[in-house]
Amino acid sequence: MHGVNHMTIPIRKFDTLVIGAGGGGLRAALQLAQADANVAVVSKVFPTRSHTVAAQGGMNAALANVLPDNWHWHMYDTVKGGDFLGDQDAIEYMCHAAPRLVVELEHIGVPFSRLDNGKIYQRPFGGQSQNFGGAQAARTCAAADRTGHAILHALYQQNIRAKTHFFDEYFAIDLIKDDEGYILGALVLEIETGEPLIIQAKTTLIATGGAGQLFRTNTNARINTGDGMAMALRAGIPVQDMEFFQFHPTGIAGKGMLISEAVRGEGGYLVNGNGERFMERYAPNAKDLASRDVVSRAVATEIHEGRGCGVNKDHILLKVDHLGSEVIRKRLPGIRDMVMTFLNIDPIDAPIPIFPTAHYTMGGIPTNRFGQVVVPQQQGAEEPVPGLYAVGECACVSVHGANRLGGNSLLDIVVFGRAAGNHIIEYLKENRYSRVASQCSIDAAVAHLARWDQRGSPMGSGASSETVDGLRNELKAIMDHYCGVFRTEDVLRAGLDKMLKIEQRLQNVYLRDHSKVFNTARIEAFELENLVELALATVASALARRESRGAHMRMDHPQRDDVKWLKHSLFFKGGMLDYKPVRMKPLTVEGFSPKPRVY
Ligand SMILES: Cc1cc2nc3c(=O)[nH]c(=O)nc-3n(C[C@H](O)[C@H](O)[C@H](O)COP(=O)(O)OP(=O)(O)OC[C@H]3O[C@@H](n4cnc5c(N)ncnc54)[C@H](O)[C@@H]3O)c2cc1C
C-alpha cells in the first residue's frame, strides 16, 4: 500500500468495538451480543490463539469444594498478595462474584476437572489461606492443566452463536475520538492485505492483554506486546503501576516457558544444589506456596549465593517425581508434554530445572470496577474517559496491586469482562446516536500508519543498520538486565538512559525495500514502537518508587514505606509521573489495613 489517503479509507460502524479476543474481550463481547448490541471484535491473531489459551493452572473462586472457604478470605489473600496496593472495592467485587462466574462458565461448556463426588475439583495455589492468613486453602478451579484453553474455546463458541462480528487478523493502530474527547473506535489494518479500515463505534473496549515481550526471558506469547496500553498513552491516557511486573519463579531454565504453580499446588517442591528444601527458610508456613514475588526472590538469591544446581549452578530443581505417575498424567498432562518436548525430561522420573521468568503485567490502563477508563482531574478527582473501557491484563483496575496471585487473572478477565459489558449496555441506552469523529484525530492515526509506510529504505542505499529485530532484542536484554527481580537506583538510571537511546534510534529504523516487505514486518515495527513506550514507562516508574513492595524490589530501599508510597503511580507519554491514592474502602465489609507481609 503506497501513500495512505484517508478519504479512501472505508468505515464500518458498530455499537461497540472490542480490541482483543482473549478471555477479557470475549467475555465482554458475549455479554453485549447477548443483549443484541452490534459488536465488532478485532484481534491480531485468530481469537483462540490469544494468550488466554496458554493459562494452565486455573481460576480462583471460594467454592469450598475441597477445604472450607469463603469469598472474604479470598479477598484478604488478594489484598495481602498485592502488598496492600490493590483497590479494595474492586477486589471485594471480584472475589464475591467468583463462585457464580465459575458455575456460569461451566454452564457454557467449560469442562472443569471433577472430584469423586462430582463437584468441581479445586487445587491449592500460592498465597491462599483459610481464615485470614491461617492454613493453606484450595481455591483454584481447573480443567486439568489446560484451563485457559477450555475457557477461551467456550467463550469463542458462545460468541459465534450470539453473532458477534469478528475481524480476525486485524491490527489496531490508534484510537480515534471526537472534539469533546469521546472515544469512537480505532484505525485498524487488515494484516493479510495491508488495507486500512476505520471501525467507528459508540464505545470501545481495549482488551489487548499484557506486555511480557518487554523481557527476553518470559512466559508470554510473541503477540503480547502491550499494544493497547501504548495506544492509550498516545491518546493522552496514563498507564498505572507499570513498575510492578511479575516474575514467575518456575520458568523452564534457559528458555522461559511456564511451569505452572499447579505443579507445586499438587505437591511439587523446590530444591537447591545442596538438595535442600530452601523455601522453608524464606516462608516457614507457606513454603513453596508463598506468593510468587517471594518465591522468585528466593530462587534468585539461592543461585546468586552459589547454591544453584547443575554444573554452572545456574538453576534450581522443581521436584515432582514423588507425586507418582497417576497424579502427573491426570492433573498435569500438558506440563508433562511440555517438559518432555523442551527438555527431553519426563517429570515422572526426574526433577525439572527452573529459573524465574517474566510473566504478568500488573500495571496497565487505569479503570474503575465497571471497566471504565479513568483519568485524573484537578484536586485528585477522577473522571471516566467517555466511551472508553479496558479489561484484562492490559487494564489496572487494580485487583492485583503490587503482585498478582496465581489463578486471579482468569478470574479478573471473566469478572471485569462481564462488568464492562453490562456497563456498556447501559451507556448505549443513554447514548443512542453516533458522534462524528474529529478529522484531526483520524489524521493523527493515519499519519502514524503512514510513518512505517514511508519508511522503506531509499532504493539501493543501505541507509541504516538499525533493524526492528535488532532493536527489539536490545530492548529486551536491557529490561532483563536493568529492570529485573532485584533493582537499585544506579542500575535503573542506567537502564533508563539506555531505553531513551533506543527510543531515539527507533527513528533510524528503515524497513527493507517496499516491494519486498511483508505486512508482518510492518506489524512488528508497530509492536516495537509500543514496547518502547512501555519499557520507558516501566523503568521510569521503577526508578521513581523508592520502596520495596510486592514484585518491585529495591535493594537500596528494602522496606515497604506506606507513609510515602501507599499510592498508585501514573506515567504519561513524554515521561511525566503522577500519583493517586489507593482505594482502601471496600463496598460492604471493612477494609484491610497494611501490616507486615509474611508467609
Ligand atoms: C503461560 C501462561 C499461563 C498462565 N496461567 C494462568 C493461570 O493458570 N491462571 C490465571 O489466572 N492466569 C494465568 N495466566 C495469566 C492469564 O492467562 C492472562 O493474564 C489472561 O488470560 C489475559 O487475558 P486477556 O483477555 O487480558 O488478554 P489475552 O488473552 O492476552 O488476549 C489479548 C488479545 O488482544 C489481541 N490484540 C493485542 N494487540 C492487538 C492489536 N494491536 N490489534 C488487534 N488485536 C490485538 C490479541 O490478538 C488477543 O486476542 C497465565 C499466563 C501465561 C502467559
The ligand as a Gaussian input file, in Angstrom:
#p B3LYP/6-31G(d) Opt

LIG

0 1
 C        1.761000     -19.280000      30.135000
 C        0.729000     -18.563000      30.969000
 C       -0.030000     -19.247000      31.898000
 C       -0.967000     -18.591000      32.686000
 N       -1.690000     -19.310000      33.593000
 C       -2.647000     -18.678000      34.322000
 C       -3.476000     -19.409000      35.231000
 O       -3.361000     -20.630000      35.380000
 N       -4.403000     -18.735000      35.941000
 C       -4.591000     -17.390000      35.812000
 O       -5.463000     -16.840000      36.481000
 N       -3.832000     -16.676000      34.930000
 C       -2.881000     -17.289000      34.191000
 N       -2.121000     -16.559000      33.307000
 C       -2.453000     -15.145000      33.069000
 C       -3.718000     -15.048000      32.210000
 O       -3.788000     -16.134000      31.329000
 C       -3.730000     -13.764000      31.384000
 O       -3.458000     -12.667000      32.206000
 C       -5.110000     -13.550000      30.745000
 O       -5.525000     -14.705000      30.058000
 C       -5.094000     -12.354000      29.807000
 O       -6.319000     -12.291000      29.128000
 P       -6.676000     -11.016000      28.248000
 O       -8.041000     -11.254000      27.697000
 O       -6.457000      -9.797000      29.031000
 O       -5.589000     -10.991000      27.080000
 P       -5.051000     -12.091000      26.041000
 O       -5.620000     -13.430000      26.254000
 O       -3.577000     -11.956000      26.046000
 O       -5.626000     -11.564000      24.660000
 C       -5.177000     -10.370000      24.053000
 C       -5.918000     -10.184000      22.739000
 O       -5.624000      -8.906000      22.208000
 C       -5.364000      -9.007000      20.836000
 N       -4.507000      -7.871000      20.462000
 C       -3.407000      -7.409000      21.111000
 N       -2.921000      -6.331000      20.478000
 C       -3.723000      -6.108000      19.408000
 C       -3.743000      -5.144000      18.369000
 N       -2.828000      -4.172000      18.278000
 N       -4.706000      -5.235000      17.437000
 C       -5.634000      -6.214000      17.486000
 N       -5.674000      -7.146000      18.454000
 C       -4.726000      -7.082000      19.399000
 C       -4.717000     -10.366000      20.672000
 O       -4.852000     -10.816000      19.344000
 C       -5.553000     -11.180000      21.646000
 O       -6.747000     -11.591000      21.028000
 C       -1.166000     -17.206000      32.517000
 C       -0.428000     -16.510000      31.577000
 C        0.532000     -17.168000      30.829000
 C        1.347000     -16.359000      29.869000

